[in-house]
Amino acid sequence: MSLAWIVLGYLVGSIPTGYLVARAVKGVDVRTVGSGNIGATNAGRVLGREWAIAIAVFDMLKGGVLVFIATLFLLSPTTLALIGAAAVIGHDFPVWLHFKGGKGVATTFGVFGFFDFFNPWPALLGGLVWYVTMRTTKYVSAGSMVGLLASALLMPVFNMPRAYYVVALLLTAMSIWRHKSNIIKILNGEENRVT
């Protein structure tokens, strides 16, 4: 049963929202423009801000809601953490796009927010850190990395199960690794800024 939930998490996470929406709305393969990423930030370069927000929300929900549904079946925190991790891995490495996906920021925030539906504070405060960092630095990528790290580090402060914050740290590390090209661009002064 647990394995089935984890596989379902991966498959749901694999839904390439930005790619599908860009194809449907503009007939554009979002992988051929901007950063080549299928996530909300790059899709927004093609579709505009409103679509970027919609894609980000869906990407958050596709991981988070599945974790929430799984909690109704009284699965263990470890299993729930693995379901969430599988959803993020699905987003980053979707089977439908030859395992070339996004950077997992929105999906990871969604998973963090639904790890414990009645204790969303680490995700909410991490989102606030994301916003402040993004507005201060003008870099979405910097906000994403710092916000996810803040969420992960806040989980033990809010007494969340150990499995949640261990997986949260691993997912944050994976997201930072997937942002390595952004880090290089920031250091070289070449990263796109929010206007």
N, C-alpha and C positions, 0 to 999 in steps of 0.2 A: 504493500500500500504506500509506504513512504517513498519507495523508488518511483512509483507511478506519479506521485505528486511532484517529485523533483523533475522528472521528464516533462511533465505538463508545464512546469515552471519554465523550463528551457524553451519549449515550443511557443508558449505565449510570449515570452521575452523576445523571441526571434522575429515577431511581427515587425517588419521594417517600416514603421510609420512614416518617417520623413521621405523615404524612397517612394512609397505608395502614393502619398499625398501629392508630392511633386509631379509624379507621373500623371495622376488623375487631373490635377488642376492646371498644370502648365505643359504637360507632355515632355518634361525634362527629367533626365536621369541625374539626380542630385550628386551622384558619385563623380560626375564629369565637370562639376563647377566648384569654385571656391576651394575649400580644404578637401573636397572629395568625401567628406563625412556624411552619413545618413541622418545625423542627429538634428535636433531642432535649430541649433545655431546656424548651421550651414544651410539647412532647408529654408530658414528665414531669409537668407541672402537672395534666394530665388523667388520666394513666395510672399515675403513681407512679414512684418512683426506679428500681426494677428494670427497668421498660420503658424508661425514659430511657437507662439504661446500655446496654441491648440495641440500641436505636435508634442510639446514638452509635457503638457498635462496628460495626454494619452499615454506617453511613455512612462510617466510616473505611475499611472493607474494600472498599466498592464503588469507591472511587477507587484505593486502594493496590494491591489484588490485580491489577487490570487493568494497572497500570504494571509490576508484577512479571512478569506473563505476557508483556507486550510485550518485556521485557528478554531473554526466552528466544529471541526472534527476532532478537537482536543489532541492535536499532534504535539509532540514535544518541541521545546524551543530549538533544539538542535536541528530537528527536521524542518521547522519553519525557517530557520536561518539558511539551511541548504536549499530550500525552495526559492527563497529570495535571491541567493547567490546564483542559482541556475537561471533565473529570469534575467539577471544582469549579464551573465555569460552569454545567454541567448541573444540579447541586444547587441553585445559587442562582437559576437561571432555567429550570426544567423545562418542557419542551414540553407535558407532560401536564397541567400546572396553569396554563396560560396565562402561562408564564414568571414566575410568582410563587412563589419558593421560600424556602429558608433562608438562613442567613448563611455557611454553608460551613466552619465551624470544624472539625468532626470530619472531613469529607471532605478538607480541606486537610492536617490532621495525618496522615491516612492516606496521602495522596500523598507528603508529606515523608518519612514513615517507609519508604516503598517505593521512593523514588528510587534508593537504593542499599541493597539488602537486607542487605549485609554492612557497611554503615556507617550504622546507624540513629541514631547519637548526637545529631545536631542535633534530630531529632524527639523522642527520649527526653528530652533535657535541656530542650527547649522544653515538653514535657509536664510536667516537674517544675516549671518556671517557672510554667506555667499553674496547677498545683495550689497552689503556695506563694502566688501572687498572689491566687487565688480564696479561699483560706483566710484570708489576711491582710486583704483588703479586703471579703470576703463578697460580692463581685460576680463572677458567672460571666462576664459580658461583659468585665470588666477583665482577668480571667485569660486569657480567650480571645485578646484582642488582644495582650497582652504576651507570652503564650506563643508565638503564631505569629511575632511579630517576633523573639523570641529564637531560634527555630528557623532563621529565614531568615538572621539575622546570623551564626549559628554554622556555616553551610554552608561558606563559604570557609575557616574555621578548620580544618575537617576535610577540606579539599582536595577538596570535591565539585566537579563540573564547573560551569563558569560558567553554563551554561544553567539549571541547577537553581536556583542562588541568585538569578539574575535573575528567573525565573518565581516563585520563592518570595517575593521582595519585592513583586512585582506582585499576587500572590494575597493577601498580607498586607494590602497597601494596599486591595484590594477588600473584604476582610473588615472592616477598620476603617471604611471608607466605609459599609458595610451596617450597622455598629453605631452610626451617627451619632445615632439616636434614643436609644440607650442612653447615649451620652456626654452628651447633653443632660440626661437623667434623673439621671445620676450627679452632674453639676454642680449640679443643682437639688435633690439629695437625695431623688429620687423613684424611683430604681432599686430593684427588688426585690433583697433580700439573701438569701443562703443562710442557712437557719436550722439 
